[in-house]
Amino acid sequence: MKPIVSAMQAWSCFVISCFAIIILGTLGLLFKAEHPELVGGEEDPKNGPQVAATIFIAVMIYIGFLIFCGIQGLLHMRESRRGSISL
């Protein structure tokens, strides 16, 4: 199986996805718990659990990116070990 994206793009996407999962997961948990700093103001969302559900959907998408880009990075590592000639 050949990689679809370059090694740099694969590993960059992997790292960005890791950070996005951590940050969005934390925000989702705070919205789910209806933390007053996030849902306490006049212009803030009133339904914290619904916002949290939307954020968790984004986390699932980033988990998909993480898996895809991780596999792409591993394919690049496997290809470089075989001694293939790169132009």
C-alpha positions in Angstrom: 0.0 0.0 0.0 1.4 3.4 -1.0 0.9 6.6 1.1 -1.5 9.2 -0.2 0.0 12.3 1.5 3.6 13.3 2.1 5.3 12.3 5.3 5.5 15.9 6.5 1.7 16.4 6.0 0.9 13.1 7.7 2.9 13.8 10.8 1.8 17.5 11.0 -1.9 16.4 10.8 -1.2 13.8 13.4 0.2 16.3 15.9 -2.5 18.9 15.2 -5.2 16.2 15.6 -3.7 15.3 19.0 -3.8 18.8 20.3 -7.4 19.4 18.8 -8.7 16.2 20.6 -7.2 17.4 23.9 -8.5 21.0 23.6 -11.9 20.2 22.2 -12.4 17.3 24.6 -11.7 19.6 27.5 -14.1 22.3 26.2 -16.8 19.6 25.6 -16.5 18.3 29.2 -16.7 21.9 30.5 -19.8 22.6 28.4 -21.4 19.2 29.4 -20.8 20.1 33.1 -22.4 23.6 32.4 -19.4 25.4 33.8 -20.5 28.9 34.7 -17.7 30.6 32.9 -18.9 29.2 29.6 -22.7 29.2 29.9 -23.3 31.9 32.6 -23.4 35.1 30.6 -26.2 36.7 28.7 -24.7 36.0 25.2 -23.4 32.6 26.1 -25.2 29.4 24.9 -28.0 28.3 27.2 -27.9 24.6 26.5 -24.5 23.4 27.5 -25.0 19.6 26.9 -26.2 20.3 23.3 -23.1 22.4 22.6 -21.0 19.6 24.2 -22.5 17.0 21.8 -21.6 19.1 18.8 -18.0 19.5 20.2 -17.8 15.7 20.7 -18.7 15.2 17.1 -15.8 17.4 16.1 -13.6 15.3 18.4 -14.7 12.1 16.6 -13.8 13.7 13.3 -10.3 14.6 14.6 -9.9 11.0 15.9 -10.6 9.9 12.3 -7.9 12.3 11.1 -5.5 11.0 13.8 -6.0 7.4 12.7 -5.7 8.2 8.9 -2.6 10.4 9.3 -1.0 8.0 11.7 -1.4 5.2 9.2 0.0 7.4 6.5 3.0 8.2 8.6 3.6 4.6 9.4 3.4 3.7 5.7 6.1 6.3 5.0 8.3 4.8 7.7 7.8 1.3 6.3 8.5 2.5 2.8 11.8 4.3 3.9 13.0 1.1 5.6 12.7 -0.9 2.4 15.4 1.2 0.8 13.2 2.6 -1.9 14.8 5.3 -4.1 13.3 8.7 -3.6 13.6 11.3 -6.3 
